[in-house]
């Protein structure tokens, strides 16, 4: 009896402690334009200004560090750990575009470049780390990285002098800042770096133009990364003339970490990966890692990579890894495809995994165009027997394309698109998967919602995921869809939509009362529908950006719809009210 009483007391104390932490959690605000690091940061009016101040400050479990939407910050973010009683959250506030963290230096002024003659220019500033990419005119074009000064022969060729002046040299017919209207030099540091951290949330942040990994997560647990955008990442030199740089990497010991509802595009290496090096007696344990509802586009190595190497160290293992309900497009494409000498272009890449492995799940994904869908290196083939890959939609443009490649001893075994059925029976994998065009709404404009008649509708399996990329509930009618988007089942009272999602934008989402609507034309009618098709709010947009008060509505999921000139609904977003 005494044990039961003590247990109940412990639970009560634990619950009260969580309530206490939540009640007294502090929000800190960061505004790069109007903030000041001498302020206390406790309100939007007294916001801090820099990442330096954010990194130097201490926080308590349950605290939030909020970056202003539309703001731009350069430098490295070093998140602090919370506890089981309260995560520390790094997120956003205000309206506009997601806070942008840039891993680059702006070298767009003529004074940033010094002529050496013969069309060779060097940067006025030096860098102690590699410059992995030069981005010209807002990613209209890119520098071509060279490894010696003698290779600078055509416009845009550049070289980082790592053993000498540590400056960047570039071939340009005129001053680079006059030849290009905008130049960003991507530096070889992680934009966000979490080392031995835990109970951290990264939400609604945009990362761009870094040449190392966008988010590097080392020896961590209970880290949640959601609703973030990572683009134009990678290109830094790893070893001699070998480049790297991925979206999000869980390195070494990692457990209970999640990446969900994020967008990745133009990534040099892998969009998401969990990796480890079990050498020198280091034990690497990776388990309970979740990648779900993500949109992945144009990653030159892979959409998803996993391994622990080299030879197995006692106690090392990998288990319970879930890559589910992701939409993966054009692996092997993008800015890095041309300069990369070792182009891979795999959707799923198991690279020399030698650890004890169990329960890898690759399900409900859409794999749309790639150089190869599944690739397992020689030592990784045994991993396949501990992997469940099923209920996936595969699509390739050509019947001669390679879809699967396995190394067995010294032999490479491949299956072409026409051999998909043979691959299924030979490996007892993807039994419920199929090869078909997923029928996106508008793939040409990067709208990967499922169009009516898509073979991915109602053909997935129950992965336990309760919502989709847009926070629509899963499933819609008792059956699960493949990919990051669940097809909306139109209820009576709501007409079918054209899914004009790029024109209508809403934020913040989830919403706590005030919802900003942007992108709709003047005099457009906005309607708020319940999930039962009932119109519960309507208003006329008078400006391109307008804020409406929904605080009188009950918490839940709603549809925000705009109408065309005929009064028909032509755009819809889903909003979660909390």
N, C-alpha and C positions, 0 to 999 in steps of 0.2 A: 504493500500500500504506500509506504514512504517513497518508493521509487516512482510510482505513478504520480504522486503529488509533486515530487521534485521535477519530473518531466513536464508536467503541466505548467509549473511555475517558470521553467526555462522557456517554454513556448510563449507564454504570456509576456515575459521580459523581452524576448526576441521581437515579438510583434510590436510591442510598445516602443522598442528602440527604433524600428523601421519608421513607425509613425512619427516619432520625435525628429528623426533625420529629415524626413520628407517635409515636415512642418517648418523646419528651420533651415532648409536648403537655401543657398544663396545663388542668385543669378548675376553673372558678370557680363558686361556689354563691351564690345570692341567695334570701334568705328575708325577706319583708317583715315578718313577725311576730317571729321569734326572732333575726334577723340583726342585725349592727351594722357600720356602715361603718368602724369602727376595727379590725375583724378582718381576717385575711389572705384570707378568702374561699376557702381551699383545701380545705375540707371542709364537709359539711352542718352540723357543729357550730360551725364558725367562718365562717358565711356572711355575706356583705354584706347590706345591708338595702334600698338604694335604687337607682333608676335614675341618680341623680346620681353615685354611686360607680361604677356600671358604665360610664357615659359618660366619666368622667374617667380611667379606667384604661387602660393600654396592654397589648396582647396580641401574641402571636407566632403565625405561621401554624400551624394545627392546634389551637389553643386552643378551648375551649368555655366559654360562659357559660350556666349552667343555672339556671332559675328554678323555685322549688318549686311543685309542683302544688297547687292549692287556694289559692295566693297571689294577692293583688291589688295591683297597682302603678299609680300615677298618674304622669303625666308623659310625656316623649318619650324614646324609645329611639333612640340614634344609633350604629348598628353600625359597627365598624371593619373595615378590609379585611384579607384574607389574601393569599396568593400562589398561583401555580400549584402550588406544592409543598404547600400546605395551606390549606384554607378555615378561616375563623373561624366557629364555629357558635353560634347563640343558640337554646337549646332548653329542655328541661324535665328535672326529676328528681322522684322520689318518686311518690306515689299520689294519686288524686283528680282533680278537674277540671283542665283545662289552665290554666297560668298566665294570669291575666287582666290585660291592659294596658288601662286605662281612659283615654279622652281626655276626661274630664269632671271637673267639680268637684261635690262633694256639698253641696247647699244645702237640706238637709232639716230644719234646726233653726229654731225660731221666731226666734232671734236673727239668722238670715241675711237677714231681711226687715224692712223699715221702712215703716210706713204713710205715705202721702201724703194720705190721705183719699179719699173717693168711690170706694172699692174699688180704688185704685191703690197698689201696693207696689213699692218698689225694693230691689235687692239691697244688702246691707251692704258687699259687696266690689265693686270695679270690675274690669274686664277690659280689657286693651289690645288684645285680638283679639275678633272677632265671636263671639257665642254663637249657634250655628247651629241648636240644638234644645234644648228642654226635655223631659226624659223623666220621666213621672210614674208612680209605683207600679210600677216594674219593667217599663216599656213597655206598661202597660195603656192609657195614653193619652199624648198629646204636646201640647206647646205649639203655638200657632198664631202663627207669626212675622209681625209687622207692621213697617211701615217708618216710621211716625210715631207719636208719643204719642197723637194724637187718634184713632187707629184702635183703641185699647184699649177695647173695648166689651163683650166677653163673657168668661166664665170661661175662663182659659187663654191668652187673647191676651197676647203679650209683645213687647217691643221693646228692642233694644240701643241705647243712646244713644251712638253712636260719635263724635259731634262735641262732646258736652258732658261729662257726668259719667262716661261709659263704664260706667255701671251698667245692669243689666237691670231693666226695669219690666214689671209684670205686672198684669193685671186679675184680682182674686180677691175673692170675697165675704167671706172671712176671711183671716187670715194664711196664705199659701200652704203653709206647713209644717204647718198644722193641717187645711187642706182636702185636702192630699195627704199620704200617709204617707211618701213617698219622692220626692225631686226631684234629678235629675242635670242639670247645665248642661253641654252639650257645647260645648267650646271649639274655635276655628278653627285648630288646629295639627295637623300630621300626627302620628299616634301613633308610627309608626316612620318615620324619615327617613334614607334612604341617598343621599348626594350624592357623586358621583365615587368610588364604592366598587367593589370587585371581590372575588371569591372569598369570598362571604358566604352562609351558610345560616341561614334562619329556619325553625324546625320546632316543631310542637306548641305554638303560642302562640294565645291567644284575644284578639281586639281588639274593643272595644265602646265605644259612646257617644262617638265623636269626630265633629266636624262638618266637618273637612277630609277629605282622603284618609286611609284607614286606614294604608296603606303607600305612601309616595312614594319612588320609585326614580329618581334623576336621573343621567344620564350615567354609566351603570354597565355592567359586564359580569360574567358568571359569578356571577350571584346566583340562589340556589335558595330558593324559598318553598314549603314543603310541609306538609301536615297541619295547617294553621292554620284558625281560624274567625274570620270578620269579620261583625259584625252591628250594625245601627242606626248606620250611618255616613253622614255627610254633612249638608248643609243650610246650610253656611257661605256668607256673601255673597262672591261672586267679584268682580263689578262692581256698579254701582248696581242693586239689587233683582234681581240674577241670582245664583242659588245654585248650589253645586257640592258635590262630595264623593263620591268613589268608593271602591271596595275597595282594589285594587292598581293603581297606575299606573306604567308605565315611560315616563319623559319624556325627550325629546331623544335623545341617542345611547345606544342600548341594544343589546347583543348577547349571545347565549349565556345568556339568562336563562330561568328555568322557574318556572311556577306549577302545582303538581300536588296532587291530593287535598285541596284546600281546600274549605271550605264558606263560602258568602256568602249572607246574607239580610238583608232590610230595608236596602237601599243606596239613597241618594238618586240617584246618577248611575250609573256603569258598575261592574259587578262587577270586570272586568279590562279594561285598556286599554293600548295603546302609542300615544303621541301625540308630536308635536313641532311646534315653530314655527320654520320656516326663514326668518325675517325678519331684517333688518339684517345680511345676509351670513352668518348662522349656517348651517353645514352640519349637517344632521341625518341620521344613518345608523342604521337599525334593522334588525337581521337576527338569524336564529337565535333566535326567541322561541317558547316552547312553553307552551301552556295545555292541560292534559290531566287527565282524571279528576276534574274539579271538580263540585260540586253548587252550583247558582246559583238563588236563589229571591227573588222580589219585589224586583227592581231597577227603579226607576222610569224610568231612561233606557234602559239596555241591559244585556244580559249580557256583551257583548263589543263594544268600540269600537276602531277604529284609523284613524289618519290622520297625515299630515304636511302642514302648510299654513303660510303662504299660498303665494304664487307660488314655483315651484321655484327653489332656489338651487343653483348648480352643485355637483355632488358629493353632493347629498342623494338618498337612496333608501331603499326599504323592500323587504325580500325575506325569504323563508323564515320566514314566520309561520305557526304551526300552532295551530289551535283545534280540538281533537279529543277525542272520547270524553268530552264534558261533558254533564251533564243540566241543562237550563235550564228553569225553571218560572216561569210567571206574570210575565213581563216587563211592567212597567207597573203592578204591584200593590204592596201594602205600605204602610207608614206615609207614604211621600212622595207617593203618588199623589194624595191629596186636596189638600195645600197647594201642589203644584207647578203653576205656571201654564203650563208648556211640557211637559206630560206627553208622553213619547215612547213608551216601552214596546216597544222593539225587541229582538229576540234578538241580531241582528248589525247593527251600525251603522257604516257607513263614512262619515265626516263630512268632506266637502270635502277629500279627499286629492288633492294635486297633485304628489306626489313620484313619481319613477321607481319603479315597483312591479313586483315579479315574485314568483311562487310564494307565494301566500296559500292555505292549505289549511284548509277548514272541513269536517270529515268525522267520521262516526260519532257525531254529536251527537243528542240528543233535545231538540227544541224543543216544549215542552208549554205551551200557552196563552200568548198575548201579544197586544198590540195590532197587531203586525206582526212577521214573522220576519226578513226582510231589508229593510234600508233603505239606499239609496245616494244621497247628496246629489248635486246637479247636477254639480259638478266631479269627483265620485268615480266616475261611471258607467264611464269607461275602465278603472278598476281591476278591473272585473268580468272583463275579458278576461284578466287575469293571476291570477284567483282560481279555485280548484277547490273548489266546494261540492258534495258528493256523499255518498251513503250516510248521509243524515240522516233521522230520523223527525220529521215535523211533525204537530202535533195542535192543532186549534182547535175550540171548542165549537159555533160557528155557521158555516154554509155561506156566510154573507154577510160574514164577517170578512175583512179585508185581510191577505194573507200576504206580499206583496212590493210594494215601492214604489220606483220609480226616477225621479229627476229627469232629464229630457233637455231641454237648453236651458231653456225656461220652462214645459215641460209635465211634469206628474206622471203617470206611467204606473203603474197599480196592477193587481194580480191578486188576485182573491178566492179563497176556499178552493175554490170550484167550478171555478176556472180553473187548478188546479195543473198539470195536464198541458200546458196552453197555455204556462204559464211555462217548463216544462221544455224544450219544443221551441223556443220563441222565443229562449231564451238559452243552449241547450246546457249547462245546469247541472242538478245534482241528478237526473241521469238514473237513478241507482239509488236515489234517495230515494223516500219515499212518505208519504202522509198517512194516519195511523191512530192509534188510541189505543194508546200503548205498553204499557198494562196493567201499571201499577206494583202492587207488593204492597199498599200502603196510602197513596195520595197524600194522603188527608185528614189523616194523621198524619205526613206528610213522610217516608214510607219509599218511596224511589224505586228499590228493587231491582226487578228484572224478575220478574213473576209467570210461572208456567207458561203457555205458550201465547202469550207476548208476541211480536209481530211483529218486535221488535228483536233477538231471539235468533238468532244465526247469519246475520244479514243485513248485518253491517258489512264493512269491508275491513281488510286488514292495514296498520295505521298504524305498526307497529314498537314499539308500547307493550306492555311485557311483563307488566304487572299492572294491577289495577283499583283502585278507591277503597279497597276492603277488603284490598288487597295479595294478592288471589287472582290466580293466574297467568292471563295471556291468551295464546292462546285456551284454552278448556276442551276442545274436541274438534276442533280444527283449523280452526274457523270463528269469526270475531270477532263480538262483539255491539256494539250501539250503546249510547251512554250511559256513565255513569261506573262502572256495575256490570257485571261479567261474570256471567252466570247460571251458578250452580254446577251442574255435571253430577254428579248423585248416583251414587256408585260403590256396588257391592254391599257390603252391610253397613251402609250409612248410609241411614236412612229419609228421605223427603222432609220438609222443614221448613216451619214456619209463618213463619219469618223474624221472630221476636219480638226484633228487635235492640235495641229501646229498653230492654228489661228486663235483658238481660245485657250488662255492660260489662267490658272487659278492658284492662289497661294495665300497664306501657308496651308499646307495639307499634311497632317491633320490640322483642322481649324478649331480655334477655341472661342469663336464668336464673330470676329470681324474677318470677312473673306474679301480679298482683292481679286477682281476680274480684269484681265488685260487682253488686248488683241481683238476684241469684238468691235464691229463698226458702230458708229454713232447711230442712235435710234434703234439698235438691235434689242429685241426683247429677250430677257434672261428669265428662264423658268427653273425653279427648284422642284424636282420630283422626289417623292418617296420611292422606295424599292417596289411598292405596290402600284406604281403608275399614277399616283395622286399628285396633282399640282398643289403645292403647299406655299409657294412664294413666287411672285413674278414682279419684274421691274423693267424699266426701259433704260438702257445704257446711254448716258449723255456724253460721256468722255471715253477715250480709248482705254483709260484705266480708271476703275471706279471701285470703291469699297462698300460692301453691303453688310448689314448687321443681321447675323443669323443666331444670335445668342438666345432668342426665344424658342428655338427649335430643340427638340430632345436630342440627346446624343445618339449617333448612329451613322449609317451610310446613306448618302443622298446623291442624286444626279443633278449636275449643273448643266443646263442646256441653253443653247442660243438658237435663234430662229433666222431663217432667210427672209427675203422680201415677200414671199408668199405665206409667211407664217408657219412654215414647216421647220421642224427641228433639223439642223444640219451639223451641229457640233455638240459633243457631250464630254464632260469630265465627271469623275467620281470624287466626292469629297467626304471625308470622315470628320464628323463633328464630335468633339470631346469636351 
